[in-house]
Amino acid sequence: MPRKCWAFLVGVNEYLDYAPLRHCVDDVRALERLLDAIGYVPVCLHDRMDPRSEPYPSRNNIETELEILLEKVTEDDLLLVYFACHGVRTADGKPMLVVSETRKRKLGNTAISIVDYLEPTIRASSAKQKVLMLDACFVGTGRGERDPADYLRRVSDLTSGFEILSASTERQEALESSELQHGIFCHFLLKGIAGAAAMQPEAPTVVMLSMLRNYMRAEIDEYTTRNGNFIQIPQHRSEGDAGDFMLADYSRNSPPDLDQVFSSDRNEATTTVSLQGRGISPELEGRSASQIVECLWSLDCEPQCQAVRAGTPRSRRAVAFVVQAKDSRIQHWLVKRLVHQIPNVANARVFPFNVPTHPMGKRGGGVGELWLDLAEKLKCKSEPSAVIEALIQTYQSQPIIVAMYGWSPRLMKLQEQILEQFWRPLIEMVGGMEQQPLRSRCILFLAEGQPITTAIPKSAVAPIRLDPLAAITHEHVQQWMDCDEVYSLLKQFLPDAELSTLIDQEVAGWSTDPASVIEEICYIFELDNGIADIEVEWRLAG
């Protein structure tokens, strides 16, 4: 570990010109307890303190206290800075952190600028290793074989640099949860540092920054998908030496008790989950995200679209499809594109699942976890027959779409079980109805990252396997850019000469990987976070 670990924590619940937040102070107080327990020296500012005191999070106090702390930091130390508050962007797109006295009409003078103040101040500090974490909306970060613990310690000792983590992209909200009584980002940050992000969570030795990033991204995706299919994708950017930072070392001491870390600020548990954002949504200047997404629908998926149209005649009320795309984001994009090919599903009840991070896809999980999740969503008993009956009742008034993402060979047995134990009885019930609803359908999508060969014989229950979306050719991209609708949109971003060079020459040097192609297109449309900036537009909402 570094010679000394410092933490500067700021949480703001109450504002002059902005709606109050509920759990920012809970976040920083819990993080203060956790970090103090594992050897950090924390400085915590929040607005449950006396407004006349130095720990109150006014802009002047925050800047003064941060600069005082930085005077104590030495070159062998680690510095962690964490903000939980509202985030906004100025008219020219600069990300700002809203503090207690920030005024909307004087944003530049009363909020904290990330680019002009916070980043350069932290970057100029003496600390060898610097981590900035921003649990605020619409901030983003810009573009941006497991080793044994003793090796990781040596890597960490040799590493220097500046790592910035944000709770979401510049166009997404950073959500706080009534169920967790914390911001979602902070909840999984606390669990990750306390050992859940380690290589062996049941007996953690070290928690590296890279482990924490991977853990938080997976857990936040699973939680937001399960509780309304909201999109919140943590971002990070690295500066300095390539390497990794050690955030916690449990080789000599056990991790702290998370119940004690959480307990001091928690109220009675709530039975419902509500999610609130930490910011005010910026508009896409000069263009609409939905307009860009509409253009992307016409990229190279026509063979798959034709197969879905052929597989969903009016007479076929229940059908399953297997789609394959290596990148999970492309799986979501492809499934929604295919849904658009099916008539009369605009008002469908959608049940999305990210299988690898869902309890059914984890060790000890299985189909039983699917029944539990569906029972909660349908407000019915968790017995399979009760869930199927509730789905049939839903089917009588609206279409049903079940979309399961992230299948891999490791999960082959689970896929077989779901087809037999969930899908077969459901479609048999649909097929056995004496009178079919006028326009309802029941559709299952199984999205694979790698092909899975199931043992299900060809029958009504067997899914239709579509061609993999493995590549988008240069020729198709050029044809796509040259069509009237796309060309007119591209002209808003590039002059004619540059656009011509792009289509005729530059595209030929692109990768044909679908995710890489769409990332390149996003950057042309000045979406600095690439796919992350529009991913919310192409996910099926549950």
Stockholm file with secondary structure:
# STOCKHOLM 1.0

chainA/1-542         MPRKCWAFLVGVNEYLDYAPLRHCVDDVRALERLLDAIGYVPVCLHDRMDPRSEPYPSRNNIETELEILLEKVTEDDLLLVYFACHGVRTADGKPMLVVSETRKRKLGNTAISIVDYLEPTIRASSAKQKVLMLDACFVGTGRGERDPADYLRRVSDLTSGFEILSASTERQEALESSELQHGIFCHFLLKGIAGAAAMQPEAPTVVMLSMLRNYMRAEIDEYTTRNGNFIQIPQHRSEGDAGDFMLADYSRNSPPDLDQVFSSDRNEATTTVSLQGRGISPELEGRSASQIVECLWSLDCEPQCQAVRAGTPRSRRAVAFVVQAKDSRIQHWLVKRLVHQIPNVANARVFPFNVPTHPMGKRGGGVGELWLDLAEKLKCKSEPSAVIEALIQTYQSQPIIVAMYGWSPRLMKLQEQILEQFWRPLIEMVGGMEQQPLRSRCILFLAEGQPITTAIPKSAVAPIRLDPLAAITHEHVQQWMDCDEVYSLLKQFLPDAELSTLIDQEVAGWSTDPASVIEEICYIFELDNGIADIEVEWRLAG
#=GR chainA/1-542 SS CCSCEEEEEEECCCCSSSCCCSSHHHHHHHHHHHHHHTTCEEEEEETTSCTTSTTSCCHHHHHHHHHHHHHHCCTTCEEEEEEESCEEECTTCCEEECCTTCCGGGHHHHSEEIIIIIHHHHHTSSCSEEEEEEESTTCCCCCCCCCCHHHHHHHHHHCCEEEEEESSCTTSCCEEETTTTEEHHHHHHHHIIIIITSSSTTSCCEEEHHHHHHHHHHHHHHHHHHTTCCCCCCEEEEEESSSCCEEEECSSSCCCCHHHHHHTTCCSCCSSCCEEESBCCCCCTTSCHHHHHHHHTTSSCHHHHHHHHHHCCTTCCEEEEEEECSSHHHHHHHHHHHHTTSTTCTTCEEEEEETTTSGGGSTTCCHHHHHHHHHHHHTSCSSHHHHHHHHHHHHTTSCEEEEEEEECGGGHHHHHHHIIIIIHHHHHHHHTCSSCCSSCCEEEEEEESSCCCCCCCSSTTSCEECCCCCCCCHHHHHHHHHSHHHHHHHTTTSCHHHHHHHHHTGGGGSCCCHHHHHHHHHHHTTCTTGGGGTGGGGSCCC
#=GC SS_cons         CCSCEEEEEEECCCCSSSCCCSSHHHHHHHHHHHHHHTTCEEEEEETTSCTTSTTSCCHHHHHHHHHHHHHHCCTTCEEEEEEESCEEECTTCCEEECCTTCCGGGHHHHSEEIIIIIHHHHHTSSCSEEEEEEESTTCCCCCCCCCCHHHHHHHHHHCCEEEEEESSCTTSCCEEETTTTEEHHHHHHHHIIIIITSSSTTSCCEEEHHHHHHHHHHHHHHHHHHTTCCCCCCEEEEEESSSCCEEEECSSSCCCCHHHHHHTTCCSCCSSCCEEESBCCCCCTTSCHHHHHHHHTTSSCHHHHHHHHHHCCTTCCEEEEEEECSSHHHHHHHHHHHHTTSTTCTTCEEEEEETTTSGGGSTTCCHHHHHHHHHHHHTSCSSHHHHHHHHHHHHTTSCEEEEEEEECGGGHHHHHHHIIIIIHHHHHHHHTCSSCCSSCCEEEEEEESSCCCCCCCSSTTSCEECCCCCCCCHHHHHHHHHSHHHHHHHTTTSCHHHHHHHHHTGGGGSCCCHHHHHHHHHHHTTCTTGGGGTGGGGSCCC
//
